[in-house]
Amino acid sequence: MRPLQQLAALILAATALISCQSQTEPPETIVLGRMVTMDPQQPQVSAVAINNGRFSFVGDQASALALRGPATRVIDLQDATAYPGFIDAHLHIAGIGSAQRSLDLTGVSSFNELIDRVATRASTLRTGVVVQGRGWHQSKWLSPPAGHIEGFPTHHSLSKAVPNHPVVLEHANGHSALLNQRAMEQLGIDANTIAPKGGVIAMSDGQPTGLLHETAIGLAAPLQAYDAQTAEELVELAQQHLLSEGITTAHDAGASQVDLAAQWAMARRGDLAMRLYSMVYASDEGALNEWLARGPLINAGDAKLTVRSIKVQADGALGSRTAWLHAPYTDASNTSGVLTYDLDALSALIRDSRADNWQINVHAIGDRANSEVLAVFAPFTTTSSDHRFRIEHAQHLRLNDGSLFAEQGVIASMQPIHLSSDRPWAIDRLGQQRIKEGAYIWRDLLNEGVIVASGTDAPVEPVDPIANFYAAVTRKTLKGIPENGFEPAQKLTRMEALHAMTLAAAYAAFEEQDKGSIEVGKLADLTVLDQDLTTVPETEILNTEVLLTIVGGEVAYQRDETTAP
């Protein structure tokens, strides 16, 4: 049975529970209003009742109100619309938390502006304190900086402007970093430093430029390290931000040992306000060894934390030309990208983790990375086990490789917002033919019967499920360009885009029985918006705002007490 058919069967089985709706006690909460359920048996309803954190009734308002008791709380959504709690299938919790604290460089339009911002921040810190920032992207600058290397800046102007503070500036895609001279001196990076396997230390005239790519970024770890208390603070910052954007469940795509320890401690104490599906980062040997020894953790802390998957990074990113391609980059014929995780090691990891049914989720952006990962997956997908292996991003595929996803039951975990941000310059990297045949091919994958789950990849992109939805249905930049969208045949319908951020994302985490639709017995997670995404004019989609975020029947975020329902 194909994954899409399997998911449909599971949905139908779950909806059969509706006929058994019964109340042994009055509901704790009743929510009234327009609701898009993602349940094919009753696509829209006007009321739900909630008991013990789950939906106990789904249907019409009169029937729901008939169940009301003296202590029942009633929430009237008025003109707002509710959806199953949005699930972000790929983001980075610690990165989002860190972004709330570090210097935000996402909006800079030139290297000079970046330097000015870093220098201003450094002036507020005592000498020697590390200046951390993230979000810069040289392809989005108005012009390349002086002395650039294939568009990337070097440290020289930055080091001159900020000589007394170590500076570590992470690229928007998370696959590159820029260091100043002070940082390199403290880290011992010089002309003789050898890059780790799968990494690049960019050199010029035999000297380091300050640019680190892929695994070489790890050389800067001593300047970025944080303890358990800080890790918990980052989780708290991240979850409050996510809840304000309507996210009720987040798939943390590669958590380190200290991050996982913080999440587990918070789950035990009841300090997680949202739900996390966290992936053990395979490149963190301490985390990998610890969790392989202890085994998966499922629905811990009142169903707030699950750790049952392992994240592997197989290649880099298009922006840094480190995504692994079958043929050289169109704008850099000297490179085809890099493999960042040994394929034999990936096969061994899958073999050694199958006994505990660990899910394996592999970052693969380039077409060769996807081809090679599918080849490694192949022998492990012929059995009847429900593996639900995932390829994270699946951004650029070789022609006809999409059918292999369906044949092997591999989930495509994709980020529509990347098209809006990257497509204007990605054509320079791949050329017209490769862009048309294999880049961001959501429609082709769905037509093959592949489960496509969507996420934002925050903080690489902003936490914004509405922008993600807009990108999926329009294939435009967030400025509405081009008029008909890039490769418009690959657009998703509005219901398909919603499915990718609800039921498909739940399925990608083995959680479709508990999440992804508004049905009796499922967790009472709701995202309430001031507009109906299924009907609002396209030009108004990006103006949609989150009014309420409800997790387990409790209001976890309310935009404005004077205006929210």
C-alpha positions in Angstrom: 0.0 0.0 0.0 1.4 3.4 -1.0 2.0 5.9 1.9 -0.8 8.2 0.7 -3.2 5.3 0.6 -2.1 4.2 4.0 -2.6 7.6 5.4 -6.1 7.8 3.9 -7.0 4.4 5.4 -5.9 5.6 8.8 -7.9 8.8 8.5 -11.0 6.8 7.6 -10.5 4.5 10.6 -10.1 7.4 12.9 -13.2 9.2 11.6 -15.3 6.1 12.4 -14.9 7.2 16.0 -17.3 10.1 15.4 -20.3 7.8 15.4 -19.4 6.8 18.9 -19.4 10.4 20.3 -20.6 10.2 23.8 -20.4 12.2 26.9 -20.1 10.8 30.4 -19.4 14.2 31.9 -19.9 17.8 30.7 -17.1 19.2 28.6 -14.4 21.4 30.2 -14.4 23.6 27.1 -16.6 24.2 24.1 -15.3 26.2 21.1 -17.8 27.7 18.7 -17.1 29.0 15.2 -16.0 28.0 11.7 -13.6 25.2 11.7 -11.7 23.5 8.9 -11.2 20.0 10.2 -9.1 18.2 7.6 -11.4 15.3 8.1 -12.9 14.2 4.8 -16.0 12.9 6.5 -17.0 16.3 7.8 -14.7 19.0 6.3 -16.2 21.9 8.2 -17.9 22.0 11.6 -19.2 24.8 13.8 -18.3 23.5 17.3 -16.1 21.2 19.3 -16.2 20.0 22.9 -13.0 19.2 24.8 -12.4 17.0 27.8 -9.0 16.0 29.3 -7.1 17.7 26.5 -8.8 15.9 23.7 -11.8 16.5 21.4 -14.8 14.7 22.9 -17.4 16.1 20.4 -17.1 17.5 16.9 -20.1 18.8 15.1 -22.8 21.5 15.2 -23.2 24.3 17.8 -26.6 23.3 19.1 -25.4 19.7 19.9 -22.3 21.0 21.5 -24.1 23.5 23.7 -26.5 20.8 24.8 -23.5 19.1 26.5 -22.6 22.2 28.5 -22.4 22.0 32.3 -22.2 24.7 34.9 -18.4 24.8 34.8 -18.0 24.6 31.0 -16.0 27.3 29.5 -17.3 28.5 26.1 -15.0 30.2 23.5 -16.8 31.9 20.7 -14.6 32.5 17.7 -17.1 34.9 16.1 -15.7 35.7 12.6 -12.4 33.8 13.0 -11.6 30.4 11.6 -10.0 27.5 13.4 -7.8 24.7 12.0 -6.1 21.7 13.4 -3.0 23.0 15.3 -0.4 23.8 12.7 2.6 21.5 12.7 6.0 22.7 11.5 7.7 19.6 10.1 11.2 21.1 10.0 12.8 23.8 12.2 15.5 24.3 14.8 14.4 25.0 18.3 17.8 26.1 19.7 18.4 28.2 16.6 15.1 30.0 16.9 15.9 30.7 20.6 19.4 31.9 19.8 18.0 34.1 17.0 15.9 35.9 19.6 19.2 36.8 21.4 21.8 37.2 18.7 22.3 40.0 16.2 19.6 39.7 13.4 21.3 40.1 10.0 18.4 38.9 7.9 17.6 42.4 6.5 21.0 43.7 5.7 21.4 44.7 2.0 25.2 45.0 1.9 28.3 43.8 3.6 29.0 47.4 4.8 25.6 47.5 6.5 26.4 44.1 8.2 29.8 45.5 9.4 28.0 48.6 10.8 25.5 46.5 12.8 28.2 44.2 14.2 30.4 47.2 15.2 27.4 48.8 16.9 26.7 45.7 18.9 30.3 45.2 19.8 30.4 48.8 21.2 27.8 47.8 23.8 29.8 44.8 25.0 32.9 44.6 27.2 36.2 43.7 25.3 36.5 40.1 24.5 32.8 39.2 24.6 31.8 37.2 21.6 29.5 38.9 19.1 27.1 36.4 17.6 24.8 37.0 14.7 22.9 35.2 12.0 20.8 35.5 8.9 23.1 37.2 6.4 22.9 36.0 2.8 25.3 37.4 0.2 23.0 36.4 -2.7 20.4 38.9 -1.4 22.8 41.9 -1.2 22.6 44.7 -3.7 26.2 44.0 -4.9 29.1 41.7 -4.0 31.5 43.0 -1.3 35.0 44.1 -2.2 37.5 41.2 -2.4 34.7 38.7 -2.4 35.1 35.0 -3.2 32.3 33.9 -5.5 30.1 36.5 -3.9 31.0 35.6 -0.3 32.7 38.2 1.9 36.0 37.8 3.6 36.9 38.8 7.1 39.3 41.7 6.4 36.9 44.7 6.6 35.0 43.1 9.5 38.2 42.5 11.4 39.3 46.1 10.9 36.0 47.5 12.2 35.8 45.0 15.1 39.3 44.1 16.3 38.7 43.4 20.0 35.7 41.1 20.0 35.5 37.6 18.5 32.8 37.6 15.9 30.9 34.6 14.6 28.2 35.3 12.0 26.1 32.4 10.9 24.8 32.4 7.3 21.0 32.4 6.8 21.1 28.8 5.6 23.1 27.5 8.5 25.7 26.0 6.3 28.3 28.7 6.4 29.8 31.1 8.9 32.0 34.2 8.8 34.6 34.8 11.5 36.8 37.8 12.2 40.5 37.7 12.9 40.1 37.8 16.6 37.8 34.8 16.5 40.2 32.8 14.3 43.1 33.6 16.6 41.2 32.3 19.7 40.2 29.2 17.8 43.6 28.6 16.4 42.5 28.7 12.8 45.4 29.7 10.5 47.1 28.7 7.2 47.9 25.3 8.5 44.5 24.3 9.8 43.0 21.3 8.0 39.2 21.3 7.5 37.3 18.4 9.0 35.9 15.8 6.6 32.8 17.3 4.8 33.9 20.8 5.6 35.6 23.7 3.9 37.9 26.5 5.2 37.9 29.0 2.4 41.4 30.2 1.7 42.9 33.1 -0.3 46.6 33.4 -1.0 47.2 30.6 1.5 45.4 32.4 4.4 42.0 31.7 5.9 39.3 34.2 4.7 37.1 33.7 7.8 34.6 31.7 5.8 33.7 28.2 7.1 31.4 25.9 5.2 29.5 22.8 6.4 31.3 20.7 9.1 34.0 23.2 9.3 31.5 25.5 11.2 32.1 23.1 14.1 35.5 24.7 14.5 33.7 27.8 15.9 31.8 25.7 18.5 33.9 26.7 21.5 32.8 30.3 20.9 29.1 29.3 20.6 28.8 26.6 23.4 26.1 27.0 26.0 25.2 25.1 29.2 22.0 23.3 30.3 20.4 26.4 31.8 21.0 28.4 28.6 19.6 25.5 26.6 16.3 25.7 28.6 16.2 29.4 28.1 16.5 28.9 24.4 13.6 26.4 24.4 11.4 28.9 26.3 12.2 31.7 23.9 11.5 29.5 20.9 8.3 28.0 22.1 6.7 31.4 23.0 7.6 32.6 19.5 6.3 29.5 17.8 3.0 29.7 19.7 2.6 33.3 18.7 2.7 32.1 15.1 0.1 29.4 15.6 2.5 26.4 15.8 1.3 23.8 18.2 3.8 21.0 17.3 7.4 21.5 16.1 9.7 19.0 14.6 13.2 19.9 15.9 15.4 18.9 13.0 18.6 18.0 14.7 18.9 18.5 18.5 22.2 18.3 20.3 22.8 16.4 23.6 22.4 19.5 25.7 19.3 20.6 23.8 17.6 17.2 24.2 18.5 17.1 27.9 16.9 20.5 28.4 13.7 19.5 26.5 13.4 16.3 28.5 13.9 18.2 31.8 11.3 20.7 30.9 8.8 18.0 29.8 9.2 16.2 33.1 8.5 19.5 35.0 5.6 20.4 32.8 7.3 23.4 31.4 6.8 22.7 27.7 3.8 24.8 26.5 3.8 23.2 23.0 4.6 19.8 21.6 8.1 18.8 20.3 9.1 16.0 18.0 12.8 16.1 18.3 15.4 14.4 16.1 18.7 13.3 17.6 21.5 15.0 15.6 23.7 12.2 14.3 26.8 14.4 14.1 26.7 14.9 17.8 28.3 11.7 18.9 27.4 12.1 22.5 23.7 12.6 21.7 23.7 9.7 19.2 25.3 7.2 21.6 23.2 8.2 24.5 19.9 7.9 22.7 20.7 4.8 20.8 21.5 3.2 24.2 18.4 4.4 25.9 15.9 4.0 23.1 13.1 6.2 21.8 11.0 8.4 24.1 7.3 8.7 23.0 4.7 11.1 24.3 6.5 12.1 27.4 5.5 14.9 29.7 1.7 14.8 28.9 2.4 14.2 25.2 4.7 17.2 24.9 7.9 15.5 23.9 8.8 12.6 21.5 12.3 11.6 20.6 12.2 8.7 18.1 14.1 9.9 15.1 17.7 10.6 14.1 18.7 13.5 11.8 21.6 13.0 9.4 23.0 15.7 7.2 24.1 14.4 3.8 25.0 17.6 2.0 25.1 21.3 2.2 23.0 24.1 0.6 22.6 25.8 -2.7 23.5 29.2 -1.3 27.0 28.1 -0.4 27.3 25.7 -3.4 27.7 22.8 -1.1 24.5 21.0 -2.0 25.7 17.8 -3.7 24.8 17.7 -7.4 25.2 15.1 -10.2 26.7 17.8 -12.4 28.7 21.0 -11.6 27.0 24.2 -10.6 26.0 26.4 -13.5 27.7 29.4 -12.0 30.7 27.5 -10.6 31.9 24.8 -12.9 34.7 23.8 -10.6 32.4 22.3 -8.0 29.4 19.9 -7.6 29.0 20.4 -3.9 30.0 18.1 -1.0 28.9 14.9 0.7 28.9 15.7 4.5 28.1 12.3 5.9 29.6 9.0 4.9 27.1 6.8 3.1 28.5 3.6 4.5 28.1 5.1 8.0 24.5 6.0 7.1 23.8 2.5 6.1 25.3 1.2 9.3 23.3 3.6 11.4 20.1 2.5 9.8 21.0 -1.2 10.3 21.9 -0.7 13.9 18.8 1.4 14.8 16.2 -0.8 13.1 15.6 -3.0 16.2 14.2 0.0 18.1 12.4 1.3 15.0 14.3 4.6 15.0 13.1 6.9 12.2 15.9 8.1 10.0 15.6 11.7 8.6 18.3 12.8 6.2 19.0 16.3 5.0 19.5 16.2 1.3 19.2 19.3 -1.0 21.1 18.5 -4.1 19.9 15.9 -6.7 22.9 13.6 -6.2 22.5 13.7 -2.4 18.8 12.7 -2.8 19.7 9.9 -5.3 22.4 8.5 -3.1 20.3 8.6 0.1 17.4 6.9 -1.7 19.9 4.2 -2.8 21.0 3.7 0.9 17.4 3.6 2.0 16.3 1.1 -0.6 17.3 -2.3 1.0 15.8 -1.2 4.3 12.4 -0.3 2.8 11.6 -3.7 1.2 10.3 -5.1 4.5 6.8 -4.6 5.9 8.1 -2.4 8.8 6.6 1.0 9.1 9.9 2.9 8.8 8.6 6.3 7.5 12.1 7.4 6.5 12.2 11.1 5.6 14.3 13.2 3.3 14.5 16.7 4.7 14.3 19.4 2.0 14.3 17.2 -1.1 14.8 20.5 -2.8 16.3 19.5 -6.1 15.7 16.0 -7.6 17.0 14.2 -10.6 14.3 13.6 -13.2 12.3 10.5 -12.3 13.7 10.1 -8.8 10.4 11.3 -7.4 8.9 7.9 -8.1 11.5 6.3 -5.8 10.1 8.2 -2.9 6.7 6.6 -3.5 8.1 3.1 -4.2 10.2 3.2 -1.0 7.6 4.9 1.2 10.0 7.8 1.9 8.4 11.1 3.1 9.4 14.3 1.5 9.8 16.9 4.2 9.9 20.2 2.3 9.8 23.9 2.9 7.8 25.9 0.4 9.1 29.2 1.8 12.5 28.3 0.4 11.1 28.8 -3.1 10.0 32.3 -2.3 13.4 33.2 -0.8 15.8 31.2 -3.1 14.2 30.7 -6.5 15.2 34.2 -7.8 18.9 33.3 -7.5 18.7 29.5 -7.4 18.4 29.5 -11.2 21.9 30.8 -11.4 23.1 27.8 -9.4 21.2 25.1 -11.3 20.3 26.6 -14.7 16.9 26.6 -16.4 16.6 22.9 -17.2 17.4 21.6 -13.8 15.2 24.2 -12.2 12.3 23.3 -14.4 12.7 19.5 -14.1 13.6 19.0 -10.5 13.5 22.0 -8.2 10.7 22.3 -5.6 8.6 19.8 -7.4 5.8 19.5 -4.8 3.1 18.7 -7.4 5.1 16.0 -9.1 5.7 14.3 -5.8 2.1 14.4 -4.8 1.1 13.0 -8.2 3.4 10.1 -7.5 1.6 9.4 -4.2 4.4 10.7 -2.0 3.6 12.2 1.5 4.7 15.8 1.4 5.1 17.4 4.8 5.9 21.1 5.1 7.9 23.2 7.5 9.7 26.6 7.6 13.3 25.6 8.4 13.3 28.5 10.9 15.5 30.3 11.8 16.9 29.9 8.2 13.5 31.4 7.3 11.2 33.3 9.6 8.7 31.3 11.7 5.7 32.0 9.6 3.3 29.3 8.5 1.1 31.8 6.7 4.0 32.8 4.4 4.8 29.1 4.0 1.2 28.5 2.9 1.3 31.4 0.5 4.5 30.1 -1.1 3.0 26.7 -1.6 -0.2 27.9 -3.3 1.3 30.8 -5.4 5.0 29.9 -5.9 5.8 33.6 -5.7 8.2 35.7 -3.7 6.6 37.4 -0.7 6.5 40.5 -2.8 4.1 38.7 -5.3 6.7 38.1 -8.0 6.3 36.8 -10.7 2.7 37.3 -11.6 1.9 33.6 -12.3 4.5 32.2 -10.0 7.7 30.2 -10.7 7.0 27.0 -12.5 3.3 27.4 -11.8 2.5 23.8 -12.7 4.0 22.7 -9.4 1.6 24.8 -7.2 -0.4 23.1 -4.5 -4.1 23.7 -3.9 -5.0 25.4 -0.7 -6.3 22.2 0.9 -3.1 20.4 -0.2 -1.0 23.1 1.4 -3.1 22.8 4.6 -2.8 19.0 4.5 1.0 19.3 4.3 1.1 21.4 7.5 -1.4 19.3 9.4 -2.2 15.6 8.6 0.9 14.9 6.5 3.2 16.5 9.1 1.5 14.4 11.8 2.0 11.3 9.7 5.6 12.2 9.2 6.0 11.8 13.0 3.8 8.7 13.5 1.2 10.9 15.1 -1.7 11.0 12.7 -3.9 9.2 15.2 -3.4 12.1 17.7 -2.9 15.2 15.6 -3.5 16.8 12.2 -7.2 16.9 12.1 -10.2 18.0 14.3 -11.7 14.6 15.3 -13.1 13.0 18.4 -10.3 11.4 20.4 -7.5 13.6 19.0 -5.5 16.1 21.0 -7.4 19.4 21.2 -4.8 21.5 19.4 -6.2 24.5 17.4 -4.8 27.4 15.4 -7.3 30.3 15.1 -6.8 32.8 12.4 -8.6 36.0 11.6 -9.2 34.9 8.0 -10.2 31.7 6.3 -7.2 30.5 4.3 -9.4 28.4 2.1 -11.4 31.4 0.7 -9.5 34.6 1.4 -8.3 36.3 -1.9 -4.7 35.4 -2.7 -3.6 39.0 -2.3 -4.8 39.0 1.3 -3.3 35.7 2.4 -0.1 37.3 3.9 -2.2 39.7 5.9 -3.7 36.8 7.9 -3.0 37.0 11.7 -3.0 34.4 14.5 -5.6 35.2 17.1 -5.4 32.1 19.4 -3.2 29.1 19.7 -4.8 26.3 21.8 -2.8 23.3 23.0 -4.6 20.4 24.7 -7.7 22.6 25.1 -5.8 25.4 26.9 -5.1 28.8 25.4 -1.3 28.9 25.0 -1.3 32.2 23.1 -3.8 35.0 22.6 -2.9 37.9 20.4 -4.9 40.6 22.1 -7.3 40.2 25.0 -9.4 43.0 23.7 -9.8 41.7 20.2 -9.3 38.0 20.2 -12.4 35.8 20.7 
